[in-house]
Amino acid sequence: MNIAIVGTGYVGLVSGACFAEMGADVVCVDIDKNKIEALRQGKVPIYEPGLDDLVRRNVSAGRLHFEISLDNVIDDVEAVFCAVGTPPDEDGSADLSYVLSVARTFGRLINKYSLFVTKSTVPVGTAELVKAAIADELEKRGVDIPFEVASNPEFLKEGAAIKDFMSPDRVVIGIESERARRVMERLYRPFLLNNFRVLFMDIPSAEMTKYAANSMLATRISFMNEIANLCELTGADVNMVRKGIGSDVRIGGKFLYPGCGYGGSCFPKDVKAIIKAGEDRGYDMRIIRAVEEVNERQKSIVFDKLADALGNLKGRRVAVWGLAFKPETDDMRCAPSLVVIDKLIDAGATVVVYDPIAMDECRRRIGDKVIYAADMYEALVDADAMALLTEWKQFRLPSWKLVRRAMKGNVIVDGRNIYDPSELAEEKFTYCCIGRKRQV
Ligand SMILES: NC(=O)c1ccc[n+]([C@@H]2O[C@H](COP(=O)([O-])OP(=O)(O)OC[C@H]3O[C@@H](n4cnc5c(N)ncnc54)[C@H](O)[C@@H]3O)[C@@H](O)[C@H]2O)c1
């Protein structure tokens, strides 16, 4: 089966490599020439565990190709997947210009029945805009070529993207015809041979499912952050509360971890976009608005705790462990680290950072506003405080002796609740975390 995927970012590249691994012939297309050139030379531009090998293997097997345009590809494929970005517009709505530009290219190029599958996260109603853009291009050409659209939102998680794509909990597909259904069924069957959980539905429901899923997950995080903040004020321990409620099967234990706020390329923008979709229809999404407000406040919580513990931050040296918005990725889009670093610098502190993978990404984003350490312990040298912002495995069991020796001060602010308060107390640290006792 031959397919093209337009947009070779986190979603497009992972999907393309995984479809190729299952035997499909896949062309990944991107307008970024450097990216395509690098991929042709076997250089994977993002960090995602296992992706390098997967890409290399399928390129050498001749099933995965990279192109800068659909021109020479379109006649050979059964479906074109659109996996370009949908960043937030100034008003919070999803910017659909990249998706519609791909739709127009599709309309300009197709010569036979073709299926346009939207994998990008797009608001309800986008399929109609895509259809109109394609039809407009066909009309301009004066041709009448049959085409269809489908919606196939992606649920992979950065850091575990290949596993998620290869063995998904479910695949959601919005279609309008048996013909489109058959194409999509054939493509996904290898992933779900043992447990074929493809949920076919109408296109608006598929589009909405993605936003509802991300909003629900963001809601659980903000909910737990509120409970954690109240735990601190009341003397309860949020870890106990989390276990207490997570063991209720109606609630379940996942996504109940409080911390320093969610970030990444998806939750922040999708939460904004669903609020805007409600607003556009005169409906106030009150719960989701609160979810966003709580998250914005939570991103400052590590800074607030540092300020409480150190008093005046001017001239203080603060080490930051972890820059990526979560472990196992180099993605810093909307990462809490960016907020904490900005606030520390505004307050006059010197910030020294270390992240196992996201150092280059941080340099690209904020340049020399911070000092870059060569390793996690070097970041601590002469620091008054350390803030843990991403729970990378290598940060979980540090040598507290080395930490003590390197630091000038003794303040540790744990934005992800990964350390044991009693152990830190024994090592004579002033330890602050989220939703457990303020200081030990
Ligand atoms: N990153 C995730 O974890 C994730 C998970 C699920 C869904 N999504 C959604 O998938 C979509 C893509 O996200 P991403 O993180 O992969 O984005 P990304 O920014 O990593 O990649 C998008 C790619 O599209 C390319 N592009 C833009 N316009 C193009 C055009 N006209 N033709 C060809 N290429 C073009 C860009 O150069 C870029 O390489 C978004 O809608 C996002 O919300 C992302």
The ligand as a MOL file (V3000), in Angstrom:
LIG
                    3D

  0  0  0     0  0            999 V3000
M  V30 BEGIN CTAB
M  V30 COUNTS 44 48 0 0 0
M  V30 BEGIN ATOM
M  V30 1 N 3.6650 16.3230 18.8450 0
M  V30 2 C 2.7590 15.5040 19.3690 0
M  V30 3 O 3.0050 14.8220 20.3530 0
M  V30 4 C 1.3930 15.3850 18.7490 0
M  V30 5 C 0.5480 14.3330 19.1440 0
M  V30 6 C -0.6980 14.2170 18.5520 0
M  V30 7 C -1.1130 15.1530 17.6040 0
M  V30 8 N -0.2910 16.1830 17.2550 0 CHG=1
M  V30 9 C -0.7440 17.1160 16.2200 0
M  V30 10 O -0.1230 16.7680 14.9860 0
M  V30 11 C 0.1520 17.9650 14.2260 0
M  V30 12 C 1.6310 18.0330 13.9070 0
M  V30 13 O 2.3300 18.1560 15.1250 0
M  V30 14 P 3.9200 17.9530 15.2210 0
M  V30 15 O 4.2670 18.0580 16.6570 0
M  V30 16 O 4.2900 16.7400 14.4530 0 CHG=-1
M  V30 17 O 4.4070 19.2760 14.4210 0
M  V30 18 P 5.8780 19.6680 13.9670 0
M  V30 19 O 5.9360 21.1280 14.0730 0
M  V30 20 O 6.8740 18.7990 14.6570 0
M  V30 21 O 5.9030 19.2350 12.4130 0
M  V30 22 C 5.1400 19.8490 11.4220 0
M  V30 23 C 5.9180 19.7630 10.1140 0
M  V30 24 O 5.0880 20.2160 9.0400 0
M  V30 25 C 5.9130 20.8810 8.0840 0
M  V30 26 N 5.0750 21.6870 7.1750 0
M  V30 27 C 4.3910 22.8180 7.4360 0
M  V30 28 N 3.7060 23.2110 6.3290 0
M  V30 29 C 3.9530 22.3050 5.3760 0
M  V30 30 C 3.5290 22.1560 4.0220 0
M  V30 31 N 2.6970 23.0290 3.4460 0
M  V30 32 N 3.9940 21.1070 3.3210 0
M  V30 33 C 4.8430 20.2250 3.8800 0
M  V30 34 N 5.2630 20.3060 5.1640 0
M  V30 35 C 4.8350 21.3240 5.8960 0
M  V30 36 C 6.8860 21.6580 8.9350 0
M  V30 37 O 8.0440 22.0270 8.2200 0
M  V30 38 C 7.1660 20.6640 10.0740 0
M  V30 39 O 8.2950 19.8580 9.7750 0
M  V30 40 C -0.3700 19.1340 15.0540 0
M  V30 41 O -1.6770 19.4310 14.6640 0
M  V30 42 C -0.3690 18.5590 16.4650 0
M  V30 43 O -1.3140 19.1800 17.2910 0
M  V30 44 C 0.9620 16.3160 17.7900 0
M  V30 END ATOM
M  V30 BEGIN BOND
M  V30 1 1 1 2
M  V30 2 2 2 3
M  V30 3 1 2 4
M  V30 4 1 4 5
M  V30 5 2 4 44
M  V30 6 2 5 6
M  V30 7 1 6 7
M  V30 8 2 7 8
M  V30 9 1 8 9
M  V30 10 1 8 44
M  V30 11 1 9 10
M  V30 12 1 9 42
M  V30 13 1 10 11
M  V30 14 1 11 12
M  V30 15 1 11 40
M  V30 16 1 12 13
M  V30 17 1 13 14
M  V30 18 2 14 15
M  V30 19 1 14 16
M  V30 20 1 14 17
M  V30 21 1 17 18
M  V30 22 2 18 19
M  V30 23 1 18 20
M  V30 24 1 18 21
M  V30 25 1 21 22
M  V30 26 1 22 23
M  V30 27 1 23 24
M  V30 28 1 23 38
M  V30 29 1 24 25
M  V30 30 1 25 26
M  V30 31 1 25 36
M  V30 32 1 26 27
M  V30 33 1 26 35
M  V30 34 2 27 28
M  V30 35 1 28 29
M  V30 36 1 29 30
M  V30 37 2 29 35
M  V30 38 1 30 31
M  V30 39 2 30 32
M  V30 40 1 32 33
M  V30 41 2 33 34
M  V30 42 1 34 35
M  V30 43 1 36 37
M  V30 44 1 36 38
M  V30 45 1 38 39
M  V30 46 1 40 41
M  V30 47 1 40 42
M  V30 48 1 42 43
M  V30 END BOND
M  V30 END CTAB
M  END
